[in-house]
């Protein structure tokens, strides 16, 4: 929704302004922002792939910590309690 209400009018107004100044300048908008949009799409896909790869590992680690808290044998809990007592 932001695209329709904010960015589209913004780029249209600047595109018309630049075209009236010099028609070649209007080409600057797509030349600048198309690569930026493509880079953003690629970055979001990479983050999605990374999240899909790391989510099972994080869930596994959280499951181990839950078991450690129940038994009281977790090394990280002992370190956290030690740090807590330092402050």
PDB file of N, CA, C and O in Angstrom:
ATOM      1  N   UNK A   1       0.818  -1.191   0.000  1.00  0.00           N
ATOM      2  CA  UNK A   1       0.000   0.000   0.000  1.00  0.00           C
ATOM      3  C   UNK A   1       0.865   1.260   0.000  1.00  0.00           C
ATOM      4  O   UNK A   1       0.504   2.273  -0.599  1.00  0.00           O
ATOM      5  N   UNK A   2       2.016   1.183   0.681  1.00  0.00           N
ATOM      6  CA  UNK A   2       2.920   2.340   0.698  1.00  0.00           C
ATOM      7  C   UNK A   2       3.422   2.675  -0.698  1.00  0.00           C
ATOM      8  O   UNK A   2       3.679   3.836  -1.018  1.00  0.00           O
ATOM      9  N   UNK A   3       3.558   1.650  -1.520  1.00  0.00           N
ATOM     10  CA  UNK A   3       4.055   1.888  -2.874  1.00  0.00           C
ATOM     11  C   UNK A   3       3.094   2.790  -3.640  1.00  0.00           C
ATOM     12  O   UNK A   3       3.519   3.712  -4.336  1.00  0.00           O
ATOM     13  N   UNK A   4       1.804   2.521  -3.509  1.00  0.00           N
ATOM     14  CA  UNK A   4       0.814   3.306  -4.246  1.00  0.00           C
ATOM     15  C   UNK A   4       0.650   4.705  -3.686  1.00  0.00           C
ATOM     16  O   UNK A   4       0.439   5.653  -4.443  1.00  0.00           O
ATOM     17  N   UNK A   5       0.743   4.850  -2.381  1.00  0.00           N
ATOM     18  CA  UNK A   5       0.463   6.144  -1.783  1.00  0.00           C
ATOM     19  C   UNK A   5       1.685   7.034  -1.606  1.00  0.00           C
ATOM     20  O   UNK A   5       1.550   8.257  -1.556  1.00  0.00           O
ATOM     21  N   UNK A   6       2.855   6.457  -1.513  1.00  0.00           N
ATOM     22  CA  UNK A   6       4.044   7.256  -1.235  1.00  0.00           C
ATOM     23  C   UNK A   6       5.029   7.257  -2.399  1.00  0.00           C
ATOM     24  O   UNK A   6       5.366   8.312  -2.937  1.00  0.00           O
ATOM     25  N   UNK A   7       5.481   6.082  -2.778  1.00  0.00           N
ATOM     26  CA  UNK A   7       6.576   6.007  -3.737  1.00  0.00           C
ATOM     27  C   UNK A   7       6.144   6.285  -5.177  1.00  0.00           C
ATOM     28  O   UNK A   7       6.858   6.966  -5.913  1.00  0.00           O
ATOM     29  N   UNK A   8       5.013   5.779  -5.575  1.00  0.00           N
ATOM     30  CA  UNK A   8       4.578   5.980  -6.966  1.00  0.00           C
ATOM     31  C   UNK A   8       4.375   7.460  -7.285  1.00  0.00           C
ATOM     32  O   UNK A   8       4.908   7.930  -8.291  1.00  0.00           O
ATOM     33  N   UNK A   9       3.630   8.215  -6.478  1.00  0.00           N
ATOM     34  CA  UNK A   9       3.516   9.655  -6.777  1.00  0.00           C
ATOM     35  C   UNK A   9       4.862  10.382  -6.714  1.00  0.00           C
ATOM     36  O   UNK A   9       5.122  11.291  -7.502  1.00  0.00           O
ATOM     37  N   UNK A  10       5.701   9.979  -5.781  1.00  0.00           N
ATOM     38  CA  UNK A  10       7.010  10.609  -5.640  1.00  0.00           C
ATOM     39  C   UNK A  10       7.825  10.464  -6.924  1.00  0.00           C
ATOM     40  O   UNK A  10       8.353  11.445  -7.449  1.00  0.00           O
ATOM     41  N   UNK A  11       7.920   9.248  -7.415  1.00  0.00           N
ATOM     42  CA  UNK A  11       8.724   9.018  -8.611  1.00  0.00           C
ATOM     43  C   UNK A  11       8.056   9.572  -9.857  1.00  0.00           C
ATOM     44  O   UNK A  11       8.751   9.989 -10.784  1.00  0.00           O
ATOM     45  N   UNK A  12       6.746   9.590  -9.908  1.00  0.00           N
ATOM     46  CA  UNK A  12       6.058  10.198 -11.050  1.00  0.00           C
ATOM     47  C   UNK A  12       6.305  11.701 -11.104  1.00  0.00           C
ATOM     48  O   UNK A  12       6.588  12.245 -12.172  1.00  0.00           O
ATOM     49  N   UNK A  13       6.203  12.363  -9.981  1.00  0.00           N
ATOM     50  CA  UNK A  13       6.430  13.809  -9.953  1.00  0.00           C
ATOM     51  C   UNK A  13       7.864  14.138 -10.338  1.00  0.00           C
ATOM     52  O   UNK A  13       8.109  15.031 -11.149  1.00  0.00           O
ATOM     53  N   UNK A  14       8.819  13.406  -9.746  1.00  0.00           N
ATOM     54  CA  UNK A  14      10.215  13.659 -10.107  1.00  0.00           C
ATOM     55  C   UNK A  14      10.512  13.258 -11.550  1.00  0.00           C
ATOM     56  O   UNK A  14      11.319  13.906 -12.216  1.00  0.00           O
ATOM     57  N   UNK A  15       9.875  12.207 -12.034  1.00  0.00           N
ATOM     58  CA  UNK A  15      10.066  11.811 -13.423  1.00  0.00           C
ATOM     59  C   UNK A  15       9.566  12.863 -14.384  1.00  0.00           C
ATOM     60  O   UNK A  15      10.229  13.158 -15.379  1.00  0.00           O
ATOM     61  N   UNK A  16       8.411  13.433 -14.108  1.00  0.00           N
ATOM     62  CA  UNK A  16       7.869  14.505 -14.956  1.00  0.00           C
ATOM     63  C   UNK A  16       8.769  15.734 -14.882  1.00  0.00           C
ATOM     64  O   UNK A  16       9.058  16.359 -15.902  1.00  0.00           O
ATOM     65  N   UNK A  17       9.206  16.075 -13.686  1.00  0.00           N
ATOM     66  CA  UNK A  17      10.092  17.232 -13.532  1.00  0.00           C
ATOM     67  C   UNK A  17      11.386  17.036 -14.321  1.00  0.00           C
ATOM     68  O   UNK A  17      11.812  17.921 -15.063  1.00  0.00           O
ATOM     69  N   UNK A  18      11.999  15.878 -14.154  1.00  0.00           N
ATOM     70  CA  UNK A  18      13.256  15.627 -14.867  1.00  0.00           C
ATOM     71  C   UNK A  18      13.047  15.568 -16.374  1.00  0.00           C
ATOM     72  O   UNK A  18      13.905  16.007 -17.139  1.00  0.00           O
ATOM     73  N   UNK A  19      11.930  15.037 -16.797  1.00  0.00           N
ATOM     74  CA  UNK A  19      11.643  14.962 -18.238  1.00  0.00           C
ATOM     75  C   UNK A  19      11.471  16.357 -18.818  1.00  0.00           C
ATOM     76  O   UNK A  19      11.894  16.621 -19.944  1.00  0.00           O
ATOM     77  N   UNK A  20      10.856  17.246 -18.059  1.00  0.00           N
ATOM     78  CA  UNK A  20      10.675  18.622 -18.549  1.00  0.00           C
ATOM     79  C   UNK A  20      11.997  19.375 -18.586  1.00  0.00           C
ATOM     80  O   UNK A  20      12.205  20.227 -19.451  1.00  0.00           O
ATOM     81  N   UNK A  21      12.888  19.068 -17.657  1.00  0.00           N
ATOM     82  CA  UNK A  21      14.198  19.723 -17.673  1.00  0.00           C
ATOM     83  C   UNK A  21      15.017  19.213 -18.857  1.00  0.00           C
ATOM     84  O   UNK A  21      15.507  19.992 -19.675  1.00  0.00           O
ATOM     85  N   UNK A  22      15.152  17.913 -18.928  1.00  0.00           N
ATOM     86  CA  UNK A  22      15.833  17.240 -20.034  1.00  0.00           C
ATOM     87  C   UNK A  22      15.288  15.832 -20.114  1.00  0.00           C
ATOM     88  O   UNK A  22      15.299  15.129 -19.103  1.00  0.00           O
ATOM     89  N   UNK A  23      14.818  15.389 -21.251  1.00  0.00           N
ATOM     90  CA  UNK A  23      14.226  14.049 -21.348  1.00  0.00           C
ATOM     91  C   UNK A  23      15.178  12.914 -20.968  1.00  0.00           C
ATOM     92  O   UNK A  23      14.739  11.871 -20.483  1.00  0.00           O
ATOM     93  N   UNK A  24      16.454  13.113 -21.183  1.00  0.00           N
ATOM     94  CA  UNK A  24      17.428  12.070 -20.851  1.00  0.00           C
ATOM     95  C   UNK A  24      17.503  11.864 -19.331  1.00  0.00           C
ATOM     96  O   UNK A  24      17.772  10.752 -18.876  1.00  0.00           O
ATOM     97  N   UNK A  25      17.273  12.901 -18.560  1.00  0.00           N
ATOM     98  CA  UNK A  25      17.357  12.799 -17.106  1.00  0.00           C
ATOM     99  C   UNK A  25      16.277  11.887 -16.527  1.00  0.00           C
ATOM    100  O   UNK A  25      16.466  11.297 -15.463  1.00  0.00           O
ATOM    101  N   UNK A  26      15.159  11.773 -17.216  1.00  0.00           N
ATOM    102  CA  UNK A  26      14.087  10.902 -16.729  1.00  0.00           C
ATOM    103  C   UNK A  26      14.523   9.442 -16.713  1.00  0.00           C
ATOM    104  O   UNK A  26      13.966   8.638 -15.966  1.00  0.00           O
ATOM    105  N   UNK A  27      15.509   9.093 -17.526  1.00  0.00           N
ATOM    106  CA  UNK A  27      16.027   7.723 -17.532  1.00  0.00           C
ATOM    107  C   UNK A  27      16.843   7.409 -16.277  1.00  0.00           C
ATOM    108  O   UNK A  27      17.104   6.244 -15.977  1.00  0.00           O
ATOM    109  N   UNK A  28      17.235   8.432 -15.558  1.00  0.00           N
ATOM    110  CA  UNK A  28      18.044   8.208 -14.355  1.00  0.00           C
ATOM    111  C   UNK A  28      17.261   7.453 -13.293  1.00  0.00           C
ATOM    112  O   UNK A  28      17.839   6.656 -12.554  1.00  0.00           O
ATOM    113  N   UNK A  29      15.967   7.685 -13.204  1.00  0.00           N
ATOM    114  CA  UNK A  29      15.166   7.024 -12.166  1.00  0.00           C
ATOM    115  C   UNK A  29      15.183   5.509 -12.334  1.00  0.00           C
ATOM    116  O   UNK A  29      15.526   4.807 -11.382  1.00  0.00           O
ATOM    117  N   UNK A  30      14.824   4.966 -13.512  1.00  0.00           N
ATOM    118  CA  UNK A  30      14.898   3.501 -13.630  1.00  0.00           C
ATOM    119  C   UNK A  30      16.327   2.962 -13.548  1.00  0.00           C
ATOM    120  O   UNK A  30      16.547   1.881 -13.001  1.00  0.00           O
ATOM    121  N   UNK A  31      17.297   3.704 -14.084  1.00  0.00           N
ATOM    122  CA  UNK A  31      18.672   3.227 -14.040  1.00  0.00           C
ATOM    123  C   UNK A  31      19.206   3.138 -12.615  1.00  0.00           C
ATOM    124  O   UNK A  31      20.067   2.307 -12.324  1.00  0.00           O
ATOM    125  N   UNK A  32      18.709   3.974 -11.745  1.00  0.00           N
ATOM    126  CA  UNK A  32      19.169   3.949 -10.360  1.00  0.00           C
ATOM    127  C   UNK A  32      18.401   2.929  -9.537  1.00  0.00           C
ATOM    128  O   UNK A  32      18.998   2.182  -8.762  1.00  0.00           O
ATOM    129  N   UNK A  33      17.088   2.890  -9.696  1.00  0.00           N
ATOM    130  CA  UNK A  33      16.277   2.126  -8.765  1.00  0.00           C
ATOM    131  C   UNK A  33      15.971   0.696  -9.184  1.00  0.00           C
ATOM    132  O   UNK A  33      15.639  -0.120  -8.325  1.00  0.00           O
ATOM    133  N   UNK A  34      16.067   0.364 -10.441  1.00  0.00           N
ATOM    134  CA  UNK A  34      15.840  -1.029 -10.852  1.00  0.00           C
ATOM    135  C   UNK A  34      16.904  -1.953 -10.259  1.00  0.00           C
ATOM    136  O   UNK A  34      16.542  -2.996  -9.715  1.00  0.00           O
ATOM    137  N   UNK A  35      18.186  -1.628 -10.333  1.00  0.00           N
ATOM    138  CA  UNK A  35      19.173  -2.493  -9.678  1.00  0.00           C
ATOM    139  C   UNK A  35      18.975  -2.572  -8.159  1.00  0.00           C
ATOM    140  O   UNK A  35      19.198  -3.622  -7.556  1.00  0.00           O
ATOM    141  N   UNK A  36      18.562  -1.473  -7.551  1.00  0.00           N
ATOM    142  CA  UNK A  36      18.315  -1.466  -6.108  1.00  0.00           C
ATOM    143  C   UNK A  36      17.160  -2.401  -5.755  1.00  0.00           C
ATOM    144  O   UNK A  36      17.244  -3.134  -4.769  1.00  0.00           O
ATOM    145  N   UNK A  37      16.096  -2.388  -6.532  1.00  0.00           N
ATOM    146  CA  UNK A  37      14.957  -3.263  -6.287  1.00  0.00           C
ATOM    147  C   UNK A  37      15.356  -4.720  -6.494  1.00  0.00           C
ATOM    148  O   UNK A  37      14.985  -5.585  -5.700  1.00  0.00           O
ATOM    149  N   UNK A  38      16.109  -4.997  -7.557  1.00  0.00           N
ATOM    150  CA  UNK A  38      16.568  -6.367  -7.802  1.00  0.00           C
ATOM    151  C   UNK A  38      17.466  -6.865  -6.665  1.00  0.00           C
ATOM    152  O   UNK A  38      17.352  -8.015  -6.240  1.00  0.00           O
ATOM    153  N   UNK A  39      18.347  -6.009  -6.181  1.00  0.00           N
ATOM    154  CA  UNK A  39      19.212  -6.397  -5.076  1.00  0.00           C
ATOM    155  C   UNK A  39      18.396  -6.690  -3.817  1.00  0.00           C
ATOM    156  O   UNK A  39      18.720  -7.610  -3.066  1.00  0.00           O
ATOM    157  N   UNK A  40      17.338  -5.910  -3.585  1.00  0.00           N
ATOM    158  CA  UNK A  40      16.490  -6.138  -2.417  1.00  0.00           C
ATOM    159  C   UNK A  40      15.753  -7.466  -2.527  1.00  0.00           C
ATOM    160  O   UNK A  40      15.610  -8.178  -1.533  1.00  0.00           O
ATOM    161  N   UNK A  41      15.282  -7.808  -3.728  1.00  0.00           N
ATOM    162  CA  UNK A  41      14.593  -9.084  -3.934  1.00  0.00           C
ATOM    163  C   UNK A  41      15.555 -10.250  -3.708  1.00  0.00           C
ATOM    164  O   UNK A  41      15.204 -11.234  -3.057  1.00  0.00           O
ATOM    165  N   UNK A  42      16.755 -10.137  -4.241  1.00  0.00           N
ATOM    166  CA  UNK A  42      17.752 -11.194  -4.066  1.00  0.00           C
ATOM    167  C   UNK A  42      18.125 -11.338  -2.593  1.00  0.00           C
ATOM    168  O   UNK A  42      18.263 -12.454  -2.092  1.00  0.00           O
ATOM    169  N   UNK A  43      18.289 -10.205  -1.894  1.00  0.00           N
ATOM    170  CA  UNK A  43      18.631 -10.251  -0.478  1.00  0.00           C
ATOM    171  C   UNK A  43      17.530 -10.919   0.340  1.00  0.00           C
ATOM    172  O   UNK A  43      17.822 -11.709   1.238  1.00  0.00           O
ATOM    173  N   UNK A  44      16.286 -10.616   0.045  1.00  0.00           N
ATOM    174  CA  UNK A  44      15.195 -11.223   0.805  1.00  0.00           C
ATOM    175  C   UNK A  44      15.121 -12.722   0.551  1.00  0.00           C
ATOM    176  O   UNK A  44      14.813 -13.487   1.465  1.00  0.00           O
ATOM    177  N   UNK A  45      15.399 -13.151  -0.670  1.00  0.00           N
ATOM    178  CA  UNK A  45      15.426 -14.594  -0.958  1.00  0.00           C
ATOM    179  C   UNK A  45      16.571 -15.285  -0.233  1.00  0.00           C
ATOM    180  O   UNK A  45      16.420 -16.406   0.251  1.00  0.00           O
ATOM    181  N   UNK A  46      17.715 -14.615  -0.160  1.00  0.00           N
ATOM    182  CA  UNK A  46      18.847 -15.199   0.554  1.00  0.00           C
ATOM    183  C   UNK A  46      18.554 -15.322   2.041  1.00  0.00           C
ATOM    184  O   UNK A  46      18.895 -16.335   2.652  1.00  0.00           O
ATOM    185  N   UNK A  47      17.926 -14.309   2.635  1.00  0.00           N
ATOM    186  CA  UNK A  47      17.561 -14.380   4.047  1.00  0.00           C
ATOM    187  C   UNK A  47      16.544 -15.477   4.299  1.00  0.00           C
ATOM    188  O   UNK A  47      16.602 -16.154   5.325  1.00  0.00           O
ATOM    189  N   UNK A  48      15.609 -15.662   3.371  1.00  0.00           N
ATOM    190  CA  UNK A  48      14.619 -16.722   3.518  1.00  0.00           C
ATOM    191  C   UNK A  48      15.291 -18.088   3.478  1.00  0.00           C
ATOM    192  O   UNK A  48      14.975 -18.958   4.290  1.00  0.00           O
ATOM    193  N   UNK A  49      16.216 -18.283   2.538  1.00  0.00           N
ATOM    194  CA  UNK A  49      16.942 -19.552   2.470  1.00  0.00           C
ATOM    195  C   UNK A  49      17.761 -19.786   3.737  1.00  0.00           C
ATOM    196  O   UNK A  49      17.797 -20.900   4.260  1.00  0.00           O
ATOM    197  N   UNK A  50      18.412 -18.748   4.224  1.00  0.00           N
ATOM    198  CA  UNK A  50      19.206 -18.869   5.440  1.00  0.00           C
ATOM    199  C   UNK A  50      18.324 -19.220   6.635  1.00  0.00           C
ATOM    200  O   UNK A  50      18.698 -20.044   7.470  1.00  0.00           O
ATOM    201  N   UNK A  51      17.155 -18.590   6.712  1.00  0.00           N
ATOM    202  CA  UNK A  51      16.232 -18.881   7.815  1.00  0.00           C
ATOM    203  C   UNK A  51      15.741 -20.321   7.747  1.00  0.00           C
ATOM    204  O   UNK A  51      15.615 -20.979   8.779  1.00  0.00           O
ATOM    205  N   UNK A  52      15.464 -20.815   6.547  1.00  0.00           N
ATOM    206  CA  UNK A  52      15.011 -22.195   6.405  1.00  0.00           C
ATOM    207  C   UNK A  52      16.103 -23.189   6.798  1.00  0.00           C
ATOM    208  O   UNK A  52      15.804 -24.276   7.294  1.00  0.00           O
ATOM    209  N   UNK A  53      17.352 -22.825   6.581  1.00  0.00           N
ATOM    210  CA  UNK A  53      18.449 -23.720   6.941  1.00  0.00           C
ATOM    211  C   UNK A  53      18.744 -23.690   8.435  1.00  0.00           C
ATOM    212  O   UNK A  53      19.080 -24.718   9.022  1.00  0.00           O
ATOM    213  N   UNK A  54      18.620 -22.513   9.058  1.00  0.00           N
ATOM    214  CA  UNK A  54      19.002 -22.398  10.455  1.00  0.00           C
ATOM    215  C   UNK A  54      17.870 -22.677  11.438  1.00  0.00           C
ATOM    216  O   UNK A  54      18.135 -22.986  12.600  1.00  0.00           O
ATOM    217  N   UNK A  55      16.627 -22.576  11.004  1.00  0.00           N
ATOM    218  CA  UNK A  55      15.498 -22.766  11.925  1.00  0.00           C
ATOM    219  C   UNK A  55      15.518 -24.142  12.599  1.00  0.00           C
ATOM    220  O   UNK A  55      15.313 -24.210  13.811  1.00  0.00           O
ATOM    221  N   UNK A  56      15.757 -25.249  11.864  1.00  0.00           N
ATOM    222  CA  UNK A  56      15.807 -26.543  12.556  1.00  0.00           C
ATOM    223  C   UNK A  56      16.934 -26.625  13.586  1.00  0.00           C
ATOM    224  O   UNK A  56      16.767 -27.241  14.639  1.00  0.00           O
ATOM    225  N   UNK A  57      18.063 -26.017  13.292  1.00  0.00           N
ATOM    226  CA  UNK A  57      19.173 -26.033  14.238  1.00  0.00           C
ATOM    227  C   UNK A  57      18.836 -25.234  15.495  1.00  0.00           C
ATOM    228  O   UNK A  57      19.165 -25.650  16.605  1.00  0.00           O
ATOM    229  N   UNK A  58      18.186 -24.099  15.321  1.00  0.00           N
ATOM    230  CA  UNK A  58      17.807 -23.284  16.473  1.00  0.00           C
ATOM    231  C   UNK A  58      16.772 -24.017  17.315  1.00  0.00           C
ATOM    232  O   UNK A  58      16.856 -24.014  18.543  1.00  0.00           O
ATOM    233  N   UNK A  59      15.800 -24.643  16.665  1.00  0.00           N
ATOM    234  CA  UNK A  59      14.781 -25.390  17.408  1.00  0.00           C
ATOM    235  C   UNK A  59      15.407 -26.546  18.181  1.00  0.00           C
ATOM    236  O   UNK A  59      15.030 -26.832  19.317  1.00  0.00           O
ATOM    237  N   UNK A  60      16.372 -27.204  17.537  1.00  0.00           N
ATOM    238  CA  UNK A  60      17.045 -28.311  18.211  1.00  0.00           C
ATOM    239  C   UNK A  60      17.794 -27.802  19.443  1.00  0.00           C
ATOM    240  O   UNK A  60      17.728 -28.415  20.508  1.00  0.00           O
ATOM    241  N   UNK A  61      18.498 -26.691  19.298  1.00  0.00           N
ATOM    242  CA  UNK A  61      19.259 -26.114  20.402  1.00  0.00           C
ATOM    243  C   UNK A  61      18.333 -25.666  21.521  1.00  0.00           C
ATOM    244  O   UNK A  61      18.636 -25.873  22.696  1.00  0.00           O
ATOM    245  N   UNK A  62      17.202 -25.050  21.168  1.00  0.00           N
ATOM    246  CA  UNK A  62      16.258 -24.619  22.200  1.00  0.00           C
ATOM    247  C   UNK A  62      15.674 -25.821  22.934  1.00  0.00           C
ATOM    248  O   UNK A  62      15.448 -25.760  24.142  1.00  0.00           O
ATOM    249  N   UNK A  63      15.431 -26.902  22.219  1.00  0.00           N
ATOM    250  CA  UNK A  63      14.915 -28.108  22.857  1.00  0.00           C
ATOM    251  C   UNK A  63      15.901 -28.685  23.844  1.00  0.00           C
ATOM    252  O   UNK A  63      15.508 -29.156  24.911  1.00  0.00           O
ATOM    253  N   UNK A  64      17.181 -28.657  23.505  1.00  0.00           N
ATOM    254  CA  UNK A  64      18.214 -29.154  24.417  1.00  0.00           C
ATOM    255  C   UNK A  64      18.260 -28.282  25.666  1.00  0.00           C
ATOM    256  O   UNK A  64      18.395 -28.798  26.776  1.00  0.00           O
ATOM    257  N   UNK A  65      18.149 -26.988  25.500  1.00  0.00           N
ATOM    258  CA  UNK A  65      18.204 -26.091  26.655  1.00  0.00           C
ATOM    259  C   UNK A  65      17.008 -26.289  27.568  1.00  0.00           C
ATOM    260  O   UNK A  65      17.141 -26.182  28.787  1.00  0.00           O
ATOM    261  N   UNK A  66      15.859 -26.573  27.012  1.00  0.00           N
ATOM    262  CA  UNK A  66      14.696 -26.829  27.853  1.00  0.00           C
ATOM    263  C   UNK A  66      14.942 -28.062  28.703  1.00  0.00           C
ATOM    264  O   UNK A  66      14.614 -28.076  29.890  1.00  0.00           O
ATOM    265  N   UNK A  67      15.514 -29.090  28.111  1.00  0.00           N
ATOM    266  CA  UNK A  67      15.826 -30.291  28.877  1.00  0.00           C
ATOM    267  C   UNK A  67      16.885 -30.008  29.923  1.00  0.00           C
ATOM    268  O   UNK A  67      16.806 -30.526  31.037  1.00  0.00           O
ATOM    269  N   UNK A  68      17.862 -29.204  29.589  1.00  0.00           N
ATOM    270  CA  UNK A  68      18.918 -28.875  30.547  1.00  0.00           C
ATOM    271  C   UNK A  68      18.358 -28.093  31.727  1.00  0.00           C
ATOM    272  O   UNK A  68      18.778 -28.305  32.865  1.00  0.00           O
ATOM    273  N   UNK A  69      17.422 -27.198  31.471  1.00  0.00           N
ATOM    274  CA  UNK A  69      16.834 -26.425  32.561  1.00  0.00           C
ATOM    275  C   UNK A  69      16.056 -27.324  33.512  1.00  0.00           C
ATOM    276  O   UNK A  69      16.054 -27.108  34.724  1.00  0.00           O
ATOM    277  N   UNK A  70      15.403 -28.322  32.958  1.00  0.00           N
ATOM    278  CA  UNK A  70      14.625 -29.233  33.815  1.00  0.00           C
ATOM    279  C   UNK A  70      15.532 -30.069  34.705  1.00  0.00           C
ATOM    280  O   UNK A  70      15.217 -30.334  35.865  1.00  0.00           O
ATOM    281  N   UNK A  71      16.666 -30.481  34.140  1.00  0.00           N
ATOM    282  CA  UNK A  71      17.574 -31.322  34.919  1.00  0.00           C
ATOM    283  C   UNK A  71      18.586 -30.498  35.705  1.00  0.00           C
ATOM    284  O   UNK A  71      19.159 -30.994  36.676  1.00  0.00           O
ATOM    285  N   UNK A  72      18.817 -29.245  35.303  1.00  0.00           N
ATOM    286  CA  UNK A  72      19.780 -28.398  35.988  1.00  0.00           C
ATOM    287  C   UNK A  72      21.217 -28.686  35.608  1.00  0.00           C
ATOM    288  O   UNK A  72      22.134 -28.283  36.324  1.00  0.00           O
ATOM    289  N   UNK A  73      21.439 -29.384  34.484  1.00  0.00           N
ATOM    290  CA  UNK A  73      22.786 -29.777  34.104  1.00  0.00           C
ATOM    291  C   UNK A  73      23.329 -28.975  32.918  1.00  0.00           C
ATOM    292  O   UNK A  73      24.289 -29.398  32.273  1.00  0.00           O
ATOM    293  N   UNK A  74      22.744 -27.861  32.638  1.00  0.00           N
ATOM    294  CA  UNK A  74      23.158 -27.084  31.467  1.00  0.00           C
ATOM    295  C   UNK A  74      24.336 -26.184  31.829  1.00  0.00           C
ATOM    296  O   UNK A  74      24.294 -25.465  32.828  1.00  0.00           O
ATOM    297  N   UNK A  75      25.366 -26.228  31.025  1.00  0.00           N
ATOM    298  CA  UNK A  75      26.546 -25.397  31.274  1.00  0.00           C
ATOM    299  C   UNK A  75      26.232 -23.925  31.046  1.00  0.00           C
ATOM    300  O   UNK A  75      26.734 -23.056  31.758  1.00  0.00           O
ATOM    301  N   UNK A  76      25.388 -23.648  30.037  1.00  0.00           N
ATOM    302  CA  UNK A  76      25.058 -22.257  29.765  1.00  0.00           C
ATOM    303  C   UNK A  76      24.255 -21.646  30.897  1.00  0.00           C
ATOM    304  O   UNK A  76      24.430 -20.467  31.207  1.00  0.00           O
ATOM    305  N   UNK A  77      23.376 -22.424  31.524  1.00  0.00           N
ATOM    306  CA  UNK A  77      22.625 -21.896  32.655  1.00  0.00           C
ATOM    307  C   UNK A  77      23.548 -21.574  33.812  1.00  0.00           C
ATOM    308  O   UNK A  77      23.358 -20.567  34.493  1.00  0.00           O
ATOM    309  N   UNK A  78      24.540 -22.409  34.043  1.00  0.00           N
ATOM    310  CA  UNK A  78      25.494 -22.150  35.118  1.00  0.00           C
ATOM    311  C   UNK A  78      26.279 -20.874  34.832  1.00  0.00           C
ATOM    312  O   UNK A  78      26.512 -20.071  35.735  1.00  0.00           O
ATOM    313  N   UNK A  79      26.684 -20.687  33.587  1.00  0.00           N
ATOM    314  CA  UNK A  79      27.414 -19.473  33.218  1.00  0.00           C
ATOM    315  C   UNK A  79      26.520 -18.251  33.358  1.00  0.00           C
ATOM    316  O   UNK A  79      26.980 -17.203  33.810  1.00  0.00           O
ATOM    317  N   UNK A  80      25.250 -18.368  32.979  1.00  0.00           N
ATOM    318  CA  UNK A  80      24.328 -17.248  33.099  1.00  0.00           C
ATOM    319  C   UNK A  80      24.090 -16.902  34.560  1.00  0.00           C
ATOM    320  O   UNK A  80      24.025 -15.724  34.910  1.00  0.00           O
ATOM    321  N   UNK A  81      23.960 -17.903  35.415  1.00  0.00           N
ATOM    322  CA  UNK A  81      23.769 -17.642  36.842  1.00  0.00           C
ATOM    323  C   UNK A  81      25.007 -16.982  37.428  1.00  0.00           C
ATOM    324  O   UNK A  81      24.890 -16.099  38.278  1.00  0.00           O
ATOM    325  N   UNK A  82      26.186 -17.392  36.992  1.00  0.00           N
ATOM    326  CA  UNK A  82      27.426 -16.797  37.477  1.00  0.00           C
ATOM    327  C   UNK A  82      27.480 -15.321  37.076  1.00  0.00           C
ATOM    328  O   UNK A  82      27.814 -14.462  37.892  1.00  0.00           O
ATOM    329  N   UNK A  83      27.143 -15.031  35.796  1.00  0.00           N
ATOM    330  CA  UNK A  83      27.150 -13.645  35.342  1.00  0.00           C
ATOM    331  C   UNK A  83      26.113 -12.824  36.103  1.00  0.00           C
ATOM    332  O   UNK A  83      26.347 -11.654  36.407  1.00  0.00           O
ATOM    333  N   UNK A  84      24.972 -13.429  36.409  1.00  0.00           N
ATOM    334  CA  UNK A  84      23.932 -12.732  37.134  1.00  0.00           C
ATOM    335  C   UNK A  84      24.418 -12.329  38.529  1.00  0.00           C
ATOM    336  O   UNK A  84      24.101 -11.240  39.008  1.00  0.00           O
ATOM    337  N   UNK A  85      25.167 -13.183  39.160  1.00  0.00           N
ATOM    338  CA  UNK A  85      25.653 -12.896  40.494  1.00  0.00           C
ATOM    339  C   UNK A  85      26.773 -11.865  40.486  1.00  0.00           C
ATOM    340  O   UNK A  85      27.035 -11.230  41.508  1.00  0.00           O
ATOM    341  N   UNK A  86      27.434 -11.692  39.351  1.00  0.00           N
ATOM    342  CA  UNK A  86      28.496 -10.696  39.267  1.00  0.00           C
ATOM    343  C   UNK A  86      27.936  -9.281  39.322  1.00  0.00           C
ATOM    344  O   UNK A  86      28.607  -8.366  39.799  1.00  0.00           O
ATOM    345  N   UNK A  87      26.722  -9.098  38.839  1.00  0.00           N
ATOM    346  CA  UNK A  87      26.173  -7.734  38.733  1.00  0.00           C
ATOM    347  C   UNK A  87      25.321  -7.387  39.870  1.00  0.00           C
ATOM    348  O   UNK A  87      24.788  -6.279  39.926  1.00  0.00           O
TER     349      UNK A  87
END
